[in-house]
Amino acid sequence: MAYMTEEEADALDEELTKTTPKVDFSKPDIFLNQREFLNLLNPTAADYIITRALATHQTPAKIVNELVEQRIAVTA
């Protein structure tokens, strides 16, 4: 197994932390199956869910589940 040098690791870390991921909804990916769900939401809610999903590397469904669980915890 090849290992990265410290310089390669630093370069990769910098590239990943300073670039903004772009989502192309025309290509099949984890978000494509949830497009219909996101279209049911208002644009602000859909943008929030997509942004959180990209930032946390989770699916939109996982983000919605977390929001619902938080809401239930607050009201319980």
SULRAJO-V516404 format. One record per pair of residues at least 12 apart in sequence whose C-alpha atoms are under 7 Angstrom apart, sorted by the first residue. I is the first residue (numbers start at 1). J is the second residue. Records with the same first field share a line. If there is no record, write none. Layout:
BEGIN
I = J  J
END
This chain:
BEGIN
49 = 63
END
